[in-house]
Amino acid sequence: MKQYRNLKNGVKNPVSRGLLILISFLFIVFVCEAQTSVKYDSIAPYSEGLAAVKLNGRWGYIDENKKLVIPIRYRKVKPFSEGLAEVMDSSSVAQGYIDKTGKLIIPFSKKYGGMGDFHNGLAKFVIINLYSDNDKFGFIDKTGKEITPLYDDIGTFSEGFAIVKLNGKYGYIDETGKEVTPLKYDNVEIFHDGLAFVRLNGKCGLIDKTGKEVIPLIYSYIPFYGDFLGNFLKVYKNEKCGIIDRNNKEIIPIIYDEVNYAQKFNKGEVVKYDLLEVEKNGKYGLFDETGKILVPIKYLHIAGFNDKGYAPVSKFENEDYHDERWIDRNGNEYILGIDEDDLKRNEYKADIKILKPYRMEDNTKIYNLKHENNEDLWYIIDVITGRKIYLWYNFYKTDSYSIIATMIQSLE
């Protein structure tokens, strides 16, 4: 039998060495299995490959294999952003930032009452004043250096710029913390499509991203939102309204009581139409987007256009604009629900296109009335052009007349 000397005599025992390797391997497997099978009190969503976990009132981080990679020792933690996460020291309320290995990158400090995630290399902080509402805000870089002055407030970034406030005045900083405008405005709004609303001394205008006032501060109000975020801007001046373009060129003169985009109904939904409805002295008309007037300002009401380009209107107080008078986008008028006696009334002009009346027994009229029983719809056929105009099914006879009321539904 082969003899082996023990380690004490300076000779390694190969059996003992193999046993040690096996025991070490089993221990590692046991530890890893134990880590992945821990039932944490809470697990936050993953961020940049790591998730915060809570156990017995303290926090750490696990990787996507559920392995604990940053020890559970912090009082509070936040998700990782740009490789760093804000954590609160276990023994105090001091805050700092760690990297994904758990190394402390920005030392713990009690100076800040709150710190934010990193975006484009900057994180927002707040210094809380316990004795007043005069909290201060700023930004730090990834070394912990404060790279902006302290402000009374800082908004969120929009299109690369954030609103800042100091001593009751507003301005903007870019994503490096640089001020792009002086803090001189009384009110400002976030950037939209390269422009931002600003107000100073009761007058407002628009600035671009260089801080240049591209729309001069001469208007009383610019509702810079909704439909007016494109090439056209609604402006108010001396209690009147109009439309300008982004070069401050007047498209619709600033002489109207109100200007809005006309409405259009598309499959039951209200959408913006490419016509502008103007109001003056209680009457309405329509312009196109070049400033050309299409419909004179003479109607008491203009309702929404249907999907074929017709809108009900009314000229007179006793006129039901849902039933009788319609216009197309070029201002041509159409009359529904009248008889021949109505044509003698002064308000109907010779250039009005009559969709009816129609005598049932008179086939020499331009319009020939027929009925689609299977669809319960009424329509008119122009016997000259062959065009079919559908109407709602409301239909009744008055002596020898057939009157079709309400609206045009579709047009072939």
C-alpha positions as CSV (number, residue, x, y, z in Angstrom):
1,M,0.0,0.0,0.0
2,K,1.2,3.4,-1.0
3,Q,2.0,5.6,2.0
4,Y,1.3,9.4,2.3
5,R,2.8,11.8,4.8
6,N,0.6,14.4,6.3
7,L,0.9,18.2,5.8
8,K,2.7,18.5,9.1
9,N,5.6,16.7,7.6
10,G,5.6,18.9,4.6
11,V,4.0,16.6,2.1
12,K,0.6,17.6,0.5
13,N,-2.2,15.0,0.8
14,P,-4.0,15.0,-2.6
15,V,-7.1,13.5,-1.1
16,S,-7.4,16.3,1.4
17,R,-6.8,18.9,-1.3
18,G,-9.6,17.6,-3.5
19,L,-11.9,17.5,-0.5
20,L,-11.2,21.2,0.3
21,I,-12.0,22.1,-3.3
22,L,-15.2,20.3,-3.2
23,I,-16.2,21.9,0.1
24,S,-15.4,25.3,-1.2
25,F,-17.4,24.8,-4.4
26,L,-20.4,23.6,-2.4
27,F,-20.1,26.6,-0.1
28,I,-20.2,29.0,-3.0
29,V,-23.2,27.3,-4.5
30,F,-24.9,27.4,-1.1
31,V,-24.2,31.1,-0.7
32,C,-25.4,32.0,-4.2
33,E,-28.5,29.8,-3.8
34,A,-29.2,31.5,-0.5
35,Q,-28.9,34.9,-2.0
36,T,-31.3,34.2,-4.8
37,S,-33.8,32.6,-2.5
38,V,-33.9,35.5,0.0
39,K,-37.4,36.8,0.5
40,Y,-37.0,40.5,0.5
41,D,-39.5,42.9,2.1
42,S,-39.7,44.9,-1.1
43,I,-38.2,44.8,-4.6
44,A,-38.2,47.9,-6.7
45,P,-38.3,47.9,-10.6
46,Y,-35.0,47.4,-12.4
47,S,-33.1,50.4,-13.6
48,E,-29.9,50.1,-15.7
49,G,-29.7,46.4,-14.8
50,L,-30.0,46.7,-11.0
51,A,-33.0,46.7,-8.7
52,A,-33.2,48.1,-5.1
53,V,-34.3,45.5,-2.5
54,K,-35.4,46.1,1.1
55,L,-34.8,43.8,4.1
56,N,-35.3,44.6,7.7
57,G,-35.6,48.3,7.1
58,R,-32.4,48.7,5.0
59,W,-31.8,48.7,1.2
60,G,-29.3,47.3,-1.2
61,Y,-29.3,46.3,-4.9
62,I,-29.5,43.0,-6.8
63,D,-28.6,42.3,-10.4
64,E,-30.8,40.6,-13.0
65,N,-29.8,37.2,-11.7
66,K,-31.1,38.2,-8.3
67,K,-27.6,38.2,-6.9
68,L,-27.0,40.8,-4.2
69,V,-24.3,43.0,-5.6
70,I,-24.5,46.1,-3.3
71,P,-24.9,45.2,0.4
72,I,-28.2,46.0,2.2
73,R,-27.2,48.8,4.5
74,Y,-28.8,52.1,3.3
75,R,-31.7,53.9,4.9
76,K,-33.1,55.0,1.5
77,V,-32.1,54.5,-2.1
78,K,-33.2,55.6,-5.6
79,P,-32.9,53.9,-9.0
80,F,-29.7,54.2,-11.1
81,S,-29.5,56.9,-13.7
82,E,-26.4,57.4,-15.9
83,G,-24.6,54.9,-13.7
84,L,-25.2,56.6,-10.4
85,A,-27.8,56.2,-7.6
86,E,-28.7,58.5,-4.7
87,V,-28.5,56.7,-1.3
88,M,-29.0,57.8,2.3
89,D,-26.4,56.8,4.9
90,S,-27.5,54.1,7.3
91,S,-26.5,56.1,10.4
92,S,-27.7,59.6,9.4
93,V,-29.8,61.5,6.9
94,A,-26.8,62.3,4.8
95,Q,-27.1,61.7,1.1
96,G,-24.6,60.8,-1.6
97,Y,-24.3,58.8,-4.8
98,I,-22.8,55.4,-5.5
99,D,-21.9,53.6,-8.7
100,K,-22.9,50.1,-9.7
101,T,-20.1,48.5,-7.7
102,G,-21.3,50.2,-4.5
103,K,-18.4,52.7,-4.5
104,L,-19.2,56.1,-3.0
105,I,-18.7,58.6,-5.8
106,I,-20.2,61.7,-4.4
107,P,-19.6,61.8,-0.6
108,F,-22.4,61.9,1.9
109,S,-23.7,65.3,2.9
110,K,-26.4,66.7,5.1
111,K,-26.5,70.0,3.1
112,Y,-29.2,68.9,0.7
113,G,-32.8,68.2,1.6
114,G,-33.4,66.3,-1.7
115,M,-31.4,65.2,-4.7
116,G,-32.6,64.0,-8.1
117,D,-31.6,61.6,-10.8
118,F,-28.8,62.4,-13.3
119,H,-29.8,63.5,-16.8
120,N,-27.2,64.7,-19.2
121,G,-24.6,64.7,-16.4
122,L,-26.6,66.9,-14.0
123,A,-28.8,66.2,-11.0
124,K,-31.1,68.7,-9.3
125,F,-30.9,69.4,-5.6
126,V,-32.8,71.4,-3.0
127,I,-31.6,73.1,0.1
128,I,-34.5,73.3,2.6
129,N,-34.9,76.2,4.8
130,L,-36.6,74.9,8.0
131,Y,-37.6,78.4,9.2
132,S,-39.2,79.8,6.0
133,D,-40.4,78.9,2.5
134,N,-37.2,80.2,1.0
135,D,-35.9,76.9,-0.3
136,K,-33.1,77.0,-2.8
137,F,-32.5,74.9,-5.9
138,G,-29.5,74.1,-8.1
139,F,-27.6,71.4,-10.1
140,I,-24.6,69.3,-9.3
141,D,-22.4,67.4,-11.8
142,K,-21.1,63.9,-11.4
143,T,-18.3,65.0,-9.1
144,G,-20.7,66.7,-6.7
145,K,-19.8,70.2,-7.8
146,E,-22.5,72.8,-7.8
147,I,-22.4,74.2,-11.3
148,T,-25.4,76.7,-11.2
149,P,-26.3,79.5,-8.9
150,L,-28.9,78.9,-6.3
151,Y,-32.4,79.6,-7.5
152,D,-35.8,80.1,-5.8
153,D,-37.2,77.4,-8.2
154,I,-36.2,75.3,-11.2
155,G,-38.7,73.7,-13.6
156,T,-38.4,70.5,-15.6
157,F,-36.5,70.5,-18.9
158,S,-38.4,70.9,-22.1
159,E,-36.6,70.8,-25.5
160,G,-33.3,71.1,-23.6
161,F,-34.2,74.2,-21.4
162,A,-35.6,74.6,-17.9
163,I,-37.3,77.6,-16.4
164,V,-35.5,79.2,-13.4
165,K,-36.8,81.8,-10.9
166,L,-34.9,84.2,-8.7
167,N,-36.2,87.2,-6.7
168,G,-39.6,87.0,-8.5
169,K,-38.1,87.1,-12.1
170,Y,-37.8,84.2,-14.6
171,G,-35.4,83.1,-17.2
172,Y,-34.0,79.9,-18.8
173,I,-31.0,77.6,-18.4
174,D,-29.7,75.0,-20.8
175,E,-28.8,71.4,-19.9
176,T,-25.2,72.5,-19.0
177,G,-26.6,74.9,-16.4
178,K,-25.8,78.0,-18.5
179,E,-28.3,80.9,-18.4
180,V,-29.5,81.5,-21.9
181,T,-31.7,84.5,-21.0
182,P,-31.4,87.1,-18.3
183,L,-33.7,86.5,-15.3
184,K,-35.9,89.5,-16.1
185,Y,-39.3,88.2,-17.2
186,D,-42.5,88.5,-15.1
187,N,-43.8,85.2,-16.5
188,V,-42.6,82.5,-18.9
189,E,-43.7,79.1,-20.2
190,I,-41.8,76.0,-21.4
191,F,-40.5,75.7,-24.9
192,H,-42.7,74.3,-27.7
193,D,-41.3,73.7,-31.1
194,G,-38.3,75.9,-30.6
195,L,-40.2,78.9,-29.1
196,A,-41.3,80.0,-25.6
197,F,-43.9,82.5,-24.3
198,V,-42.5,85.4,-22.2
199,R,-44.1,88.4,-20.5
200,L,-42.6,91.6,-19.3
201,N,-44.3,94.7,-18.0
202,G,-47.7,93.5,-19.1
203,K,-46.7,92.8,-22.7
204,C,-45.8,89.4,-24.1
205,G,-44.0,87.8,-27.1
206,L,-41.9,84.8,-28.0
207,I,-38.2,83.9,-27.7
208,D,-36.2,81.3,-29.5
209,K,-33.6,79.0,-28.0
210,T,-30.8,81.6,-28.2
211,G,-32.9,84.0,-26.0
212,K,-33.7,86.3,-29.0
213,E,-37.1,87.9,-28.9
214,V,-38.4,86.7,-32.3
215,I,-41.9,87.9,-31.7
216,P,-41.6,91.3,-30.0
217,L,-43.1,92.0,-26.6
218,I,-46.0,94.2,-27.9
219,Y,-49.0,91.9,-27.5
220,S,-51.4,91.7,-24.5
221,Y,-51.7,88.0,-24.8
222,I,-50.5,85.0,-27.0
223,P,-52.3,81.7,-26.2
224,F,-49.3,79.6,-27.2
225,Y,-50.8,76.2,-26.9
226,G,-53.3,73.8,-28.6
227,D,-54.0,74.6,-32.3
228,F,-51.7,77.6,-32.3
229,L,-48.3,75.8,-31.9
230,G,-47.7,75.5,-35.7
231,N,-46.8,78.2,-38.2
232,F,-49.6,80.5,-37.0
233,L,-50.0,82.3,-33.8
234,K,-53.1,83.9,-32.3
235,V,-52.4,87.2,-30.7
236,Y,-54.4,89.8,-28.8
237,K,-53.7,93.5,-28.8
238,N,-55.9,96.4,-27.5
239,E,-58.7,93.8,-26.8
240,K,-58.7,92.6,-30.4
241,C,-57.6,89.4,-31.9
242,G,-55.8,88.3,-35.1
243,I,-53.3,85.8,-36.6
244,I,-49.5,86.3,-37.2
245,D,-46.9,83.9,-38.5
246,R,-43.6,83.1,-36.9
247,N,-41.9,86.1,-38.6
248,N,-44.5,88.4,-37.0
249,K,-46.2,88.9,-40.3
250,E,-49.9,89.7,-39.9
251,I,-52.0,87.0,-41.6
252,I,-55.4,88.0,-40.3
253,P,-55.6,91.7,-39.1
254,I,-55.8,92.2,-35.3
255,I,-59.3,93.7,-35.5
256,Y,-61.6,90.8,-34.6
257,D,-63.3,89.9,-31.3
258,E,-62.1,86.3,-31.6
259,V,-60.3,83.9,-34.0
260,N,-60.3,80.1,-33.8
261,Y,-59.8,77.2,-36.1
262,A,-63.1,76.0,-37.5
263,Q,-64.3,72.6,-36.4
264,K,-64.8,69.5,-38.5
265,F,-66.6,66.3,-37.7
266,N,-64.7,63.2,-38.7
267,K,-66.3,59.8,-37.9
268,G,-68.0,61.4,-34.9
269,E,-64.9,63.1,-33.6
270,V,-64.3,66.8,-33.6
271,V,-61.0,67.7,-35.3
272,K,-59.3,70.9,-36.4
273,Y,-60.2,72.2,-39.9
274,D,-57.8,74.2,-42.1
275,L,-60.1,77.2,-42.0
276,L,-60.1,80.0,-39.4
277,E,-63.4,81.3,-38.0
278,V,-63.4,85.0,-37.1
279,E,-66.0,86.8,-35.0
280,K,-66.8,90.5,-35.1
281,N,-69.7,92.3,-33.5
282,G,-71.6,89.0,-33.0
283,K,-71.2,87.8,-36.6
284,Y,-68.9,85.1,-38.0
285,G,-67.0,84.4,-41.2
286,L,-64.2,82.2,-42.4
287,F,-60.6,82.8,-43.6
288,D,-58.1,80.3,-45.1
289,E,-54.6,80.1,-43.7
290,T,-53.2,82.6,-46.1
291,G,-55.5,85.3,-44.8
292,K,-57.9,85.1,-47.7
293,I,-61.5,85.6,-46.7
294,L,-63.7,82.8,-48.0
295,V,-67.0,83.4,-46.1
296,P,-68.0,87.0,-45.4
297,I,-68.6,87.9,-41.8
298,K,-72.4,87.8,-41.8
299,Y,-73.6,84.7,-40.0
300,L,-74.9,84.4,-36.5
301,H,-73.7,80.8,-36.2
302,I,-71.3,78.5,-38.1
303,A,-71.4,75.0,-36.8
304,G,-68.8,72.2,-37.5
305,F,-68.2,71.0,-41.0
306,N,-69.2,67.5,-41.9
307,D,-66.8,65.0,-43.7
308,K,-68.0,66.3,-47.1
309,G,-67.2,69.9,-46.4
310,Y,-70.6,71.4,-45.5
311,A,-71.5,73.3,-42.3
312,P,-74.9,74.5,-41.1
313,V,-75.2,78.3,-40.6
314,S,-77.8,80.8,-39.7
315,K,-78.2,84.5,-40.6
316,F,-81.3,85.4,-38.6
317,E,-82.4,85.0,-35.0
318,N,-85.4,82.8,-35.9
319,E,-83.5,80.6,-38.3
320,D,-82.6,77.1,-37.1
321,Y,-79.0,76.6,-38.2
322,H,-79.2,72.9,-37.8
323,D,-81.9,72.5,-40.5
324,E,-82.1,75.1,-43.3
325,R,-79.0,76.9,-44.4
326,W,-75.6,75.3,-45.2
327,I,-72.3,76.6,-46.7
328,D,-69.3,74.9,-48.2
329,R,-65.7,75.9,-47.6
330,N,-65.8,78.4,-50.4
331,G,-68.8,80.3,-49.0
332,N,-71.4,78.9,-51.4
333,E,-74.8,78.7,-49.7
334,Y,-77.3,75.8,-49.9
335,I,-80.9,75.9,-48.6
336,L,-82.8,72.9,-47.2
337,G,-86.4,72.8,-46.1
338,I,-88.0,75.7,-48.0
339,D,-90.9,75.9,-50.5
340,E,-91.5,78.1,-53.4
341,D,-93.1,80.9,-51.3
342,D,-89.9,81.0,-49.2
343,L,-88.0,81.9,-52.3
344,K,-89.8,85.2,-52.5
345,R,-88.5,86.3,-49.1
346,N,-85.8,89.0,-49.3
347,E,-83.1,87.0,-47.5
348,Y,-82.7,84.4,-50.2
349,K,-80.5,85.8,-53.0
350,A,-80.4,84.7,-56.6
351,D,-76.9,83.1,-56.2
352,I,-78.1,80.6,-53.5
353,K,-78.0,77.0,-54.7
354,I,-81.3,75.3,-53.9
355,L,-81.2,71.7,-53.0
356,K,-85.0,71.7,-52.8
357,P,-88.0,72.4,-52.9
358,Y,-89.3,69.8,-55.3
359,R,-92.8,69.1,-56.6
360,M,-93.5,65.3,-56.5
361,E,-95.5,65.5,-59.8
362,D,-93.1,67.8,-61.6
363,N,-90.3,65.8,-63.2
364,T,-89.0,68.8,-65.1
365,K,-87.4,70.2,-62.0
366,I,-83.6,70.0,-61.8
367,Y,-83.8,67.7,-58.7
368,N,-85.6,64.5,-58.8
369,L,-86.5,63.0,-55.4
370,K,-86.4,59.2,-54.8
371,H,-86.4,56.9,-51.8
372,E,-84.0,54.1,-50.8
373,N,-86.2,51.7,-48.8
374,N,-83.4,49.4,-47.9
375,E,-81.4,52.1,-46.2
376,D,-84.3,54.3,-45.0
377,L,-82.4,57.3,-46.5
378,W,-83.7,60.1,-48.8
379,Y,-81.5,61.5,-51.5
380,I,-81.8,64.0,-54.3
381,I,-80.4,63.2,-57.8
382,D,-79.4,66.1,-60.0
383,V,-80.7,65.0,-63.3
384,I,-78.3,67.3,-65.2
385,T,-75.1,66.1,-63.6
386,G,-76.2,62.8,-62.1
387,R,-74.8,63.7,-58.7
388,K,-76.5,62.0,-55.7
389,I,-76.9,64.0,-52.5
390,Y,-77.9,62.0,-49.4
391,L,-80.0,63.6,-46.7
392,W,-81.2,62.4,-43.3
393,Y,-84.4,60.3,-43.5
394,N,-86.8,63.0,-41.9
395,F,-89.4,63.3,-44.6
396,Y,-92.9,64.6,-44.7
397,K,-95.5,65.9,-47.2
398,T,-97.3,69.3,-47.2
399,D,-100.0,69.3,-49.8
400,S,-98.3,68.8,-53.1
401,Y,-94.8,69.6,-51.7
402,S,-92.3,67.2,-50.2
403,I,-90.0,68.9,-47.7
404,I,-86.7,67.3,-46.7
405,A,-85.4,68.7,-43.4
406,T,-82.0,68.6,-41.6
407,M,-78.6,68.0,-42.9
408,I,-76.5,66.8,-45.9
409,Q,-75.0,63.5,-44.8
410,S,-72.7,62.6,-47.6
411,L,-72.0,63.5,-51.2
412,E,-70.9,61.3,-54.0
